[in-house]
Amino acid sequence: MSKLKIAIQKSGRLYEESLQLLKDCGINVNNGKDQLKVSVENFPMEIMYLRNSDIPQYLEDGVVDIAIVGENLLVEKDKNITIVHQLGFSKCRVSLAVPKDVETDSLRYFQGKKIATSYPNTLKQFLDKNNISADIHVISGSVEIAPNIGLADGICDIVSSGSTLFKNGLRETLTILKSEAVLAKTSQLTPEKETVLEKLLFRIKAVLKAKNSKYILMNVPNDKINDISNVLPVLKSPTVIPLAEEGWSSIHSVIDEERFWDVIDELRENGAQDILIIPIDKMVI
């Protein structure tokens, strides 16, 4: 079977979480020191550790088959690359920011102004779409310092917590693009490698579904079983097990992390007691 070549950022925000995802998928990665190419023993895959900015070109050229990369980078590079699945980590945004003493949040502030950025294509598309004419200064790093040294009136950069902006006397005004890590593939993937990718994707979906779900057990009066069942956003139907105490049952189900506390409140209001929450390792649907 052909080995699937996957590119991973060799250092930076995505490195650790990308390797953790593969580990959670049961893929054993034995890294040698300073190795840039590693074979995997228990899955038909080779891992290539690349500079983040090079990954889109490697994908487009078919040098690698798939990659874990920031969606914002793919948008900026505008390559012939398909996003296979969003991975839910390394979430960030590409935003406009201005000096703290600028009082307006209006996009019109940037009309005729100078903007420093490492994302010129993403910024230009956004400005053109909104009929804003500005002078774009491309900077490869330390974009936040540009307004302080008189190089620009504002910046467009990647933002996670906003603390870096704050430390440099800037504040975020408008979000241009929301981003997270994605699994992307080349357009040159062979049918045999597509089959391997489907196996990997099956594992990734099982891992991500588990991370976003909780297993829940609770004791419920038998006359409240229907009410409780209607509250639970289950896959098919909840598991109901009679208890030794007459008139009571134990209900088992799965709930989404995003709605966790809302669902818990509704369950308690409908008579659920002794609620137990258990994390899920994998979830195969």
C-alpha positions as CSV (number, residue, x, y, z in Angstrom):
1,M,0.0,0.0,0.0
2,S,1.3,3.5,-0.9
3,K,2.3,5.6,2.0
4,L,0.5,8.9,2.5
5,K,2.9,11.8,2.9
6,I,1.7,14.3,5.5
7,A,3.3,17.7,6.1
8,I,3.3,19.1,9.6
9,Q,4.7,22.4,10.8
10,K,8.3,21.7,12.1
11,S,7.9,24.3,14.9
12,G,5.3,26.8,16.1
13,R,1.7,26.8,17.1
14,L,0.6,23.7,15.2
15,Y,3.4,21.4,15.9
16,E,2.5,19.8,19.3
17,E,-1.2,19.6,18.6
18,S,-0.7,18.1,15.2
19,L,1.4,15.3,16.7
20,Q,-1.1,14.8,19.5
21,L,-3.9,14.4,17.0
22,L,-2.0,11.7,15.2
23,K,-1.2,10.0,18.5
24,D,-4.9,10.0,19.5
25,C,-5.6,8.4,16.1
26,G,-3.3,5.5,17.1
27,I,-0.4,6.5,14.9
28,N,2.9,6.0,16.6
29,V,5.5,8.7,15.6
30,N,9.1,7.9,16.6
31,N,11.0,11.1,16.1
32,G,14.7,11.1,15.8
33,K,16.5,14.3,16.7
34,D,16.4,16.9,13.9
35,Q,14.8,14.5,11.5
36,L,12.7,16.2,8.8
37,K,11.2,13.0,7.4
38,V,9.9,10.2,9.6
39,S,8.2,6.9,8.7
40,V,5.3,5.5,10.7
41,E,5.4,1.9,11.7
42,N,1.7,1.1,12.3
43,F,0.1,3.1,9.5
44,P,0.9,3.7,5.8
45,M,2.2,7.2,6.3
46,E,5.4,9.3,6.1
47,I,5.6,12.6,8.1
48,M,7.5,15.6,6.7
49,Y,8.3,18.5,9.0
50,L,8.3,21.6,7.0
51,R,8.4,25.4,7.4
52,N,4.8,26.6,7.8
53,S,4.9,29.0,4.9
54,D,6.2,26.3,2.5
55,I,3.4,23.8,3.1
56,P,0.8,25.2,0.7
57,Q,3.3,25.1,-2.2
58,Y,4.4,21.5,-1.3
59,L,0.7,20.5,-1.4
60,E,0.0,22.2,-4.7
61,D,3.0,20.6,-6.3
62,G,2.1,17.2,-5.0
63,V,5.4,16.8,-3.0
64,V,3.2,16.0,0.0
65,D,-0.3,14.4,-0.2
66,I,-1.9,16.0,2.9
67,A,-1.0,18.5,5.6
68,I,-2.2,19.9,8.9
69,V,-2.0,23.7,8.4
70,G,-3.7,26.9,9.4
71,E,-6.7,27.7,7.2
72,N,-5.6,31.4,7.2
73,L,-2.3,30.4,5.4
74,L,-4.2,28.5,2.7
75,V,-6.5,31.6,2.1
76,E,-3.4,33.8,1.9
77,K,-1.5,31.6,-0.5
78,D,-4.6,31.0,-2.6
79,K,-3.4,27.6,-4.0
80,N,-5.3,24.8,-5.7
81,I,-5.7,22.9,-2.4
82,T,-8.8,21.2,-0.9
83,I,-9.7,21.5,2.8
84,V,-10.7,18.0,3.9
85,H,-11.7,18.6,7.5
86,Q,-11.5,21.3,10.1
87,L,-9.6,20.1,13.2
88,G,-10.9,22.4,16.0
89,F,-7.5,23.5,17.4
90,S,-5.2,26.5,17.0
91,K,-8.2,28.8,16.5
92,C,-7.3,32.4,15.7
93,R,-8.4,35.3,13.5
94,V,-6.8,37.7,11.0
95,S,-7.8,41.1,12.2
96,L,-7.3,44.8,11.7
97,A,-5.9,46.8,14.6
98,V,-5.2,50.5,15.3
99,P,-3.3,52.5,18.0
100,K,-5.3,52.7,21.3
101,D,-5.8,56.4,20.9
102,V,-7.8,56.0,17.7
103,E,-11.4,56.2,18.9
104,T,-13.2,54.8,15.8
105,D,-13.7,51.1,14.9
106,S,-15.0,52.0,11.4
107,L,-13.3,50.5,8.4
108,R,-13.4,53.9,6.8
109,Y,-10.5,54.9,9.1
110,F,-8.2,52.9,6.8
111,Q,-9.2,54.9,3.7
112,G,-5.9,56.3,2.4
113,K,-3.9,55.0,5.3
114,K,-0.9,52.8,5.6
115,I,-1.4,49.2,6.8
116,A,1.4,46.8,7.8
117,T,0.7,43.1,7.4
118,S,2.0,39.6,6.7
119,Y,-1.2,38.8,4.9
120,P,-1.3,41.1,1.9
121,N,-3.5,39.0,-0.3
122,T,-6.1,38.4,2.4
123,L,-6.1,42.1,3.3
124,K,-6.3,43.3,-0.3
125,Q,-9.2,41.1,-1.0
126,F,-11.0,42.4,2.0
127,L,-10.3,46.0,1.3
128,D,-11.3,45.7,-2.4
129,K,-14.5,44.0,-1.4
130,N,-15.3,47.0,0.9
131,N,-14.1,49.7,-1.5
132,I,-11.3,50.8,0.7
133,S,-8.1,52.1,-0.9
134,A,-5.0,51.8,1.4
135,D,-1.3,51.5,1.1
136,I,-0.3,48.0,2.1
137,H,3.2,47.5,3.6
138,V,4.3,43.8,3.6
139,I,6.3,42.8,6.7
140,S,7.4,39.2,7.4
141,G,7.4,39.5,11.2
142,S,6.9,41.8,14.2
143,V,4.0,43.5,12.5
144,E,2.8,45.0,15.8
145,I,5.7,47.4,16.0
146,A,4.9,49.2,12.7
147,P,2.6,51.9,14.1
148,N,5.0,52.7,16.9
149,I,7.9,53.5,14.6
150,G,5.7,55.5,12.1
151,L,5.7,52.8,9.4
152,A,1.9,52.4,9.4
153,D,-1.4,53.8,10.7
154,G,-2.6,50.3,11.6
155,I,-1.9,46.6,11.1
156,C,-3.6,43.5,9.8
157,D,-2.3,40.4,11.6
158,I,-3.1,37.1,13.1
159,V,-4.7,37.3,16.6
160,S,-5.3,34.7,19.2
161,S,-5.8,36.3,22.7
162,G,-5.0,39.9,21.7
163,S,-2.3,40.2,24.4
164,T,0.4,41.0,21.9
165,L,-1.7,43.8,20.5
166,F,-2.2,45.2,24.0
167,K,1.5,45.1,24.9
168,N,2.2,47.1,21.7
169,G,-0.4,49.8,22.3
170,L,-2.8,48.5,19.8
171,R,-6.4,47.4,19.9
172,E,-8.4,45.1,17.6
173,T,-11.2,46.7,15.5
174,L,-12.4,44.3,12.7
175,T,-12.0,40.6,12.1
176,I,-11.3,39.8,8.4
177,L,-11.0,36.0,8.7
178,K,-11.6,33.3,11.3
179,S,-9.2,30.4,11.2
180,E,-8.3,27.1,12.7
181,A,-6.1,24.1,11.9
182,V,-7.4,22.0,9.0
183,L,-6.5,18.8,7.2
184,A,-5.9,19.7,3.6
185,K,-5.0,17.6,0.5
186,T,-3.3,18.0,-2.8
187,S,-5.3,17.8,-6.1
188,Q,-2.9,15.2,-7.3
189,L,-3.9,12.4,-4.8
190,T,-4.0,8.9,-6.4
191,P,-7.1,6.6,-5.8
192,E,-4.9,4.3,-3.7
193,K,-3.8,7.2,-1.4
194,E,-7.4,8.5,-1.3
195,T,-8.3,5.1,0.3
196,V,-5.5,5.6,2.9
197,L,-6.8,9.2,3.5
198,E,-10.3,7.9,4.2
199,K,-9.0,5.5,6.8
200,L,-7.1,8.4,8.5
201,L,-10.1,10.7,8.2
202,F,-12.3,8.0,9.9
203,R,-10.0,8.0,12.9
204,I,-9.7,11.8,13.0
205,K,-13.5,12.1,13.1
206,A,-13.8,9.6,15.9
207,V,-11.2,11.5,17.9
208,L,-12.8,14.9,17.3
209,K,-16.3,13.7,18.0
210,A,-15.1,12.2,21.4
211,K,-13.4,15.5,22.4
212,N,-16.6,17.4,21.7
213,S,-18.8,14.9,23.6
214,K,-19.4,13.6,27.1
215,Y,-20.8,10.3,28.3
216,I,-23.5,10.9,30.9
217,L,-25.2,8.6,33.4
218,M,-28.1,9.6,35.8
219,N,-30.8,8.1,38.0
220,V,-34.3,9.0,37.0
221,P,-37.8,8.2,38.3
222,N,-39.5,5.9,35.9
223,D,-42.4,8.4,35.3
224,K,-39.8,10.9,34.2
225,I,-38.0,8.7,31.6
226,N,-39.9,10.2,28.6
227,D,-39.3,13.8,29.8
228,I,-35.6,13.1,30.3
229,S,-35.3,11.3,26.9
230,N,-36.7,14.3,25.1
231,V,-34.0,16.6,26.6
232,L,-31.1,14.4,25.6
233,P,-29.6,15.1,22.2
234,V,-28.7,11.4,21.7
235,L,-27.3,9.6,18.7
236,K,-30.3,7.2,18.5
237,S,-32.0,6.7,21.8
238,P,-30.7,6.7,25.4
239,T,-29.9,3.4,27.2
240,V,-32.4,2.8,30.1
241,I,-31.4,0.2,32.8
242,P,-33.8,-0.6,35.7
243,L,-32.3,0.0,39.2
244,A,-32.6,-2.3,42.2
245,E,-34.8,0.3,43.8
246,E,-38.3,0.0,42.5
247,G,-39.6,2.9,40.4
248,W,-36.1,4.1,39.4
249,S,-33.9,3.6,36.3
250,S,-30.4,4.6,35.2
251,I,-30.2,6.5,31.9
252,H,-27.0,6.5,29.8
253,S,-26.4,8.8,26.9
254,V,-24.0,11.2,25.1
255,I,-24.2,15.0,25.1
256,D,-22.3,17.7,23.2
257,E,-19.7,19.8,25.1
258,E,-21.0,23.0,23.7
259,R,-24.5,22.5,25.2
260,F,-23.2,20.8,28.3
261,W,-24.5,23.1,31.1
262,D,-27.7,23.9,29.4
263,V,-28.6,20.2,29.1
264,I,-27.5,19.5,32.7
265,D,-29.9,22.3,33.9
266,E,-32.8,20.8,31.9
267,L,-32.1,17.3,33.1
268,R,-32.2,18.4,36.8
269,E,-35.4,20.4,36.2
270,N,-37.0,17.2,34.8
271,G,-36.1,15.0,37.7
272,A,-32.6,13.6,37.0
273,Q,-30.5,12.9,40.0
274,D,-26.9,11.6,40.8
275,I,-25.7,12.8,37.4
276,L,-22.2,11.4,36.5
277,I,-20.1,12.8,33.6
278,I,-17.4,10.7,31.9
279,P,-14.9,11.8,29.2
280,I,-14.9,9.8,26.0
281,D,-11.7,8.5,24.5
282,K,-12.9,7.6,21.0
283,M,-16.3,7.8,19.4
284,V,-17.0,5.6,16.3
285,I,-20.3,6.4,14.6
